[in-house]
Amino acid sequence: MAVQRKLGRETAHRNLMLRNLVTSLIKSGRIETTEAKAKEARRLADKMITLAKRGDLHAKRQALAFMTDETVVKNMFDEIAPKYAERNGGYTRIMKLGPRKGDAAEMVIIELV
């Protein structure tokens, strides 16, 4: 069982924040965030794309239960999943940008490969 980072937030806030991050990542293809958030979002984004690759009704309902936007789920199942049909995992890439000016948090760009 993998240990989840707490990210300095209570459980409900953390879960919703990660759901929003994954939804935004799949919607736009690329987002800028802190390294710790990106590493957690990567785990969940890969799981959502794997669900989309499965493509059955149960997988779609599971994705709808997690994602915050129905149109993003439809796009993921119809357009993104076929792109990754031959790929076994590793659907995201994290590129470091350097420290943030205000608090020196390590900033990264996470994007779909």
C-alpha positions as CSV (number, residue, x, y, z in Angstrom):
1,M,0.0,0.0,0.0
2,A,1.4,3.4,-1.0
3,V,1.6,6.2,1.4
4,Q,0.0,9.4,0.3
5,R,1.6,12.8,1.0
6,K,-0.5,15.0,3.3
7,L,0.5,18.3,1.6
8,G,-0.3,20.3,4.8
9,R,-4.1,19.9,4.3
10,E,-6.9,18.0,5.9
11,T,-8.1,14.9,4.1
12,A,-11.2,16.4,2.4
13,H,-9.4,19.5,1.2
14,R,-6.4,17.4,-0.1
15,N,-8.6,15.0,-2.0
16,L,-10.6,17.7,-3.7
17,M,-7.4,19.6,-4.5
18,L,-5.9,16.5,-6.2
19,R,-9.2,15.8,-8.0
20,N,-9.1,19.4,-9.4
21,L,-5.4,19.1,-10.3
22,V,-6.0,15.9,-12.3
23,T,-9.1,17.3,-14.0
24,S,-7.1,20.5,-15.0
25,L,-4.1,18.4,-16.2
26,I,-6.3,16.2,-18.4
27,K,-8.3,19.2,-19.6
28,S,-5.3,21.4,-20.6
29,G,-2.6,18.8,-21.0
30,R,-0.1,20.8,-18.9
31,I,-0.2,22.6,-15.5
32,E,2.4,24.4,-13.3
33,T,2.4,23.4,-9.6
34,T,4.7,22.4,-6.8
35,E,6.7,19.3,-7.0
36,A,5.0,17.5,-4.1
37,K,1.5,18.2,-5.6
38,A,2.6,17.1,-9.1
39,K,4.0,13.8,-7.8
40,E,0.7,13.0,-6.1
41,A,-1.4,14.2,-9.1
42,R,0.7,12.0,-11.4
43,R,-0.3,8.8,-9.5
44,L,-4.0,9.7,-9.9
45,A,-3.8,10.9,-13.5
46,D,-2.1,7.7,-14.5
47,K,-4.9,5.7,-12.8
48,M,-7.6,7.8,-14.6
49,I,-6.0,7.3,-18.0
50,T,-5.7,3.6,-17.3
51,L,-9.4,3.5,-16.6
52,A,-10.1,5.4,-19.9
53,K,-8.0,2.8,-21.7
54,R,-10.2,0.0,-20.3
55,G,-13.1,1.9,-21.8
56,D,-16.0,0.0,-20.3
57,L,-19.1,1.5,-18.6
58,H,-17.8,0.7,-15.1
59,A,-14.5,2.4,-15.8
60,K,-16.4,5.5,-17.1
61,R,-18.5,5.6,-14.0
62,Q,-15.4,5.3,-11.8
63,A,-13.8,8.2,-13.7
64,L,-17.0,10.3,-13.4
65,A,-17.0,9.7,-9.6
66,F,-13.4,11.1,-9.4
67,M,-13.2,13.8,-11.9
68,T,-15.0,17.1,-11.4
69,D,-16.0,17.8,-15.1
70,E,-18.0,15.4,-17.2
71,T,-16.8,16.9,-20.5
72,V,-13.2,16.2,-19.5
73,V,-14.1,12.5,-18.8
74,K,-15.8,12.2,-22.2
75,N,-12.7,13.8,-23.9
76,M,-10.4,11.4,-21.9
77,F,-12.3,8.3,-23.0
78,D,-12.8,9.4,-26.7
79,E,-9.5,11.2,-27.5
80,I,-6.8,10.7,-24.9
81,A,-7.1,7.0,-24.2
82,P,-6.7,5.9,-27.9
83,K,-3.4,7.9,-28.0
84,Y,-2.0,5.8,-25.1
85,A,-3.4,2.4,-26.3
86,E,0.1,1.0,-27.0
87,R,1.7,2.6,-23.9
88,N,1.9,0.7,-20.6
89,G,1.9,3.5,-18.0
90,G,4.0,6.6,-17.7
91,Y,1.5,9.0,-19.2
92,T,2.8,12.1,-17.5
93,R,6.1,14.0,-17.4
94,I,7.4,16.3,-14.7
95,M,9.9,19.0,-15.6
96,K,11.5,21.1,-12.8
97,L,11.4,24.9,-13.1
98,G,13.3,25.9,-10.0
99,P,12.2,27.5,-6.7
100,R,9.2,29.8,-6.4
101,K,10.1,33.4,-5.5
102,G,7.9,33.8,-2.4
103,D,8.6,30.6,-0.4
104,A,11.3,28.8,-2.4
105,A,8.9,25.8,-3.0
106,E,10.2,23.7,-5.9
107,M,8.0,24.4,-8.9
108,V,7.4,22.0,-11.8
109,I,5.4,21.6,-15.0
110,I,3.4,18.4,-15.2
111,E,2.2,17.4,-18.6
112,L,0.8,14.5,-20.6
113,V,3.4,12.8,-22.7
